[in-house]
Structures are given as structure tokens and as C-alpha cells.
């Protein structure tokens, strides 16, 4: 195997932190190479340097033996490096082909482009109709648009950032088949993920980053998931402990909750009914875009519904807004950390005030008690191991995992009776995810009713007592989580979500 | 090649230093312009920035003018900045200023010649209410029918100007004025006059109100829930809704507050420096205040300084026209440069500037 990309001594410092410290590794042609590390370990900085979004302070790269220093992403693309981001940048109101044309410097005529999209999608087993509106696509199909956009450039190196976080198990296996075929044709793939089992099945080699440095390099097939986690974190991870207890009385009851979609591409909630008991965790699975955001908004009070549709211990609370619901200990943590759960440019202290003002008594007659707010923020930071220089730092300066710990911690410490969380560990590293799951289990243990909306099925199986699937705004009847197989869950979720069955052409 | 790199957090040093840098750059660029017009740049700059305050000959006249001009600008801009911070764009302060003046003057003229201690306080109340009511029109249309408050508030300025003309020519016309348009001069009506509080300083009740508004806005933005909600709604509307902020209530509060303060400014002007309701009574304070609000970075203390600076360039500009024969258009260009540089160098507080492409060794 010849090295396609060689990275030597890449260093990049930001004020106060060295994100990458003399990072060296190489990727061979046709290799699927995993980049593994906790949040804040420097994976995204490293990838951004390879993709030309960030320039290194020191060190260099060679691509096929030639010096490679992309000044911007277009230079990287010209050199044959493509990237599929964790967050899609697609326009809902445009068709697949139009979206792909937008990303090209000199797009061919639409008809020709559509033909090329069809050809690539058939070759790699990624069925996709170029004429469909992106707004009508599932998350898995949207990801295909991004992948095909990259493949049209005929890349030598394809970077994938957490690609499976939005996919059903069936979709994951389709994606893996595609990636293996690409690799067999000689395309190298740099695969970033925190799902250790996936890395073990898919990747040829793994480079492990910790605190900005390469700590180890290994062949993941030869290691257990626990070994990989240990290399990544530098310490053994505890799987969340779960003490069996019998659930108490019904705390939250939702009956016949229907909510028309506010936007053309949103999802309408249709006749949702369920109940949660004290001390119980209800897991709500489903692929993104099936009504998760809408369900959270209805439960948090952001979208008021008919009073009787949501009841707390029999009392109708559907019409209450977020503040009155907080007063009666119904709390929520939305999925989008920056811009929804937290204000990006505000300090952590101010973000603590954002939801905790009422329950923590941080304001008297409207006047804010900043010392108490700061103390509460510091308590969240300490109790949930949020890594930040202090509560005065802006929310956007935190890594995703750290901010997520802050957001969950902020709600948990307010002693909720009902806590609704959406995607509590999305894009969060293994250690932080384990801490968050443990916190949710402890909260339920202490008698709260917890609803966890997530796309991560392993996570839901690990912590929930009962499981329900959200599909096109409908919720399946909850079933006890114990004993459910991955296959059964996949079917509850709607299988590969109304997609044509994929065939990878040989 | 120059590249901009976003700072993880806005730089505190640059936030303070950029206005100073901008004034310095304006002096350089303005000096070049004055030199091109054949005027001595040093003298011109001195005439604009120094003479109004310290020249023995002019200072006694122009120094009080500084507060007289800055007062309404600061009062209106402080109110506007609250809405701007929340993403609520009241562009019609000029109209609210007129309506406040009409309401305040209307009370005085209706009760003329009543001589009672409560007359002036009543006018203050009426002035605030007048501006508030005029601002409620775009506010209610926005909350009820989702109309755009920028358009509605702006167009209402022109309506207010017509109302002003109608009042000056009709209902409020001075019956003893020999048929000329315009109301009685309130400065000649002691119970209603907004007189200088300290002789020779230009300090009148409106200036005092402006200072109080600056302090109150500062306290509200830093220590009060409402100020927090205003900042939150402006920065991240979705997080604000999650935090329980009612967007409609915020529209009513912000437009109402800015309207009331603009109305107050109009009322203090009509009962003080202007003296009477007349066509063309409004001199564009309501529009200039928008510039002042942004020059002051929507921060109360910044607005205080920006208002004083803006007033200074007006007075100094007039002086330079009068003394050096610099054309009025050149003075406006000079003020434009100030705004241009202030907004231009603002990029430094949010971005690092990197010179040259980074090459990897």
C-alpha cells in the first residue's frame, strides 16, 4: 500500500488551547481509516486543516508525494479531497440536482447533471431521484445527496464526519456497502465516528487522538470496543449502571396530541398518546425529521396545544408556555445546542439564567441576581465536568460535548419532575455520552419521569424502560425495552424508511 | 492578501479602541478632503472638533448648543437601541417625536393661560403618551397581522409630518399671531416652558431625561430580566422562545418604550429650544438618532458618547461653514466618513486580520 496522504507534525493552536500538537499519520490508497477521539481531542481541527478550512501553524502534508497545503476548501477539492459534513447544507425548497449544481463551480446543464447523478447513484448503491425536492427526503437520503455531491468530483480522499448518527440500522448497512465499494476502487476514506462497533466492522486502521495528540494507532478489528474506548479516553469507561426499581404513579400523560406542521417541510404530529411514570425512562426512537422537534416543542410548551392533550398528574397543562411549565417542574432540553438550548454568543452564566431563572430563584422582582446565577453555572460546570476556563466563556467557545453536558446538567440540577430531552448525546464523545446517560438514569432513579428522544438506538436500549418509535409524526405504542431486537426496532421505525431497496452494483 | 478570521469571542480591547481609531481615521481622510478643497486641513479639523468647545470667541455660544443638540439624540437613540437589540426595527422615531411634541404642546395650549405647578409634569406625561401611541400602531399591526414594523413606522413619519402641518396651520395656530402659521411660543408661557436648568450650559429637562434614560437603560440591560430577554431575543430568537420570552409582548414593550422616549424628546424640544409648534419643527433628530444608536454600539454609555460626538460635528460643521466657507456638502461628507470608519473598523473587534496567505513550511 502506498501512502495517499501523509500528515507530518501538524500543529494548530487557538488562544488558550493547542488543538493539534504535532499530529502525524498517513492514509493509504483504498484504505478506510478511522479518526477516533473524544470531543475536544482535535479531530475536527485536524480534518479542517486537511480540507483547507483552517491553516496549520506548523507541520505539513503531502498528497501522493507532493506538498499539499490547501488555502481553502476549493483548493482541497481540486486536489481530490472531499468532505461530507455532519450538518448538511442543503436547501429544502430545491431539487436534488439543483442542490448539487449549487455546490459546483461550473455546473453542467441540468439534464446532463441529472444523468450523472443517476449513474453515480446506481454504481454505488445510493438510490436517489435527482428531480425530488430535498425537503421531502429523509435524513438518510439527504446524506446521499451530500455523498453524491462529493463523488461527482471523483475524490481520492473522502472525509466523513459522523455519518451514521442520523441513519436507521438498515440505512447504515447500505452506507457501509457503498463505502466498501469506494475503497475497493482505490478511494481512501477518513472516517470520523465515536461509534466504536462501527469502526470495528468498517475500518482498516484507526488513529486515536487525545488532547490534540496522536496517542495510538491500531487495527480496530483486533481490538475490543472497550479497548478502543480506553485508548480514546485514557481511562476505563463505566457503562451506565441501572438499578432496577418499580415505576411509581403516572406523572405525565399525553392523549390524542395532534399538531399541524408550522412549516411546509415540518412534520405534523398525529394523534400521539403515551404516559410516563415516576422513575421511568421512555425512549422515543426514530429517524430525524419524523416529528422529534415538534414533539419536544409540544412537551416543553414552546408550541402550546389543547389543554387536555398534555396532563401532569391529571392536571391539564397543554396550553401553558415554557415558563409556567418550568414552575411546575416540567423541563426540557432541545436537540439544537447552539441557538435553541443555548444562545451562542452569551456566556455560560447567562445561558444558565436562560432556563433556570424561575426554579433557582435567580431573579427578584425582575432584577437579576448575577452572583447566584454565576454560582449555579459553576455548579453545573463542576457537577457535570464541563471543560471550560469558566462560566464567563461564550457558549459557542465550548465543544459540542461540553456544551451538551452543560445543557443537560442545567436542567437536571433544577430537580425536574418531568424531563424531556431530544438527542442528548448527538455528536458527543463516548465519555461525555456515558456521563449524560448516567445522569438521566440517576434522575429517573430519584423519581423523575424522563423522556429521551434519540436516533441512537444503542443508547435507547441502554437506558430506557420502555421504547416507542416516532414515524411520520405517529408514535407507536410503547413496548418494554428489554428483549426488543434491533430487527424489531428497525421495523417499528419503518424499516429503511420507504426507500427503494439498494443494490450495490458489482 | 488580507484574510479575516473570526475571533472565538469579541475582543474587549478593540471594542473600546475602534471608536477612537475611527475618529482618528476620519480626521486624516477628512483633512485630505479639506486640503483638496483648498482649505488648511489642520485649521478645518480644529474648527470642527476644538473651537466649538474651547475657542474663546465661539465657545460661550456653541458649548450649550452641544447639550441642546445631543439631548434629544441621546434620548431617542437610547429607546431605539432597546428595540434594535431585540431585532425590532423602529425606524419611525421622527414621527413619534412629532406626535410627542404635539401632545405635549397640545396640553399646554389647551390649558393656556393656566398657571399651575402640575402643568409641566402633565405635558411630560402627554408627550410620552403621544409618542407611545404613535409607536403602538406599527406594534399592534405587527403582532396582529405580521406587518413589517420597518415600513409601517417609517411611513407613519410622513403622516405625522402632515398632522404637524395641519396643527400649525389650524388647531394650534397662535390666535394672536397675525395669521402666521405656528403656535404660541411656549417659552413665553412660564408654567409650560422647559427652561435652562443651569444658565449658560444648555442643560434643560430634556437633557436631564436623556441622562436618566441612559442610566435606566444600562441598569435594565445588565441587571434586569427584561434587558436579558431583549438581548436574548436579538441574539437567538429560538432560544428566547425556549426560555419563555413572548415575542409579541417584546414587540409591544420595545416599540412602546422607544416611542415614549422619542415623544418625550419632542415634547422637551417644543417647550424648550424650539418653543413653538410649526411646520418643519422636526429637524431629523429621529433619523439621526438611528445613526447615533449604531455609533454607540447599541450600548447606553456608547450612545451617550456618540450623541455628544454627533452633536459636536453638527455644531463644528456649522462653524466651519461659517468661518472657513467649507461647503455644507463637504461637512456632510465628513460626517459620513465618521460613520463609515466607525462601522468599518468594527470588524476588528470580531475578527483577526491576517496579512498574507499562510504557507505551510
Interface residues (C-beta under 8 A of the other chain):
Chain A: X14 X15 X55 X56 X58 X59 X60 X61 X67 X69 X71 X300 X301 X302 X321 X322 X323 X326 X332 X334 X336 X339 X340 X341 X342 X343 X344 X345 X346 X350 X353 X354 X355 X357 X363 X366 X367 X368 X370 X393 X394 X396 X397
Chain B: X8 X9 X223 X224 X225 X226 X228 X231 X232 X235 X236 X238 X239 X240 X241 X242 X243 X244 X246 X357 X358 X359 X360 X361
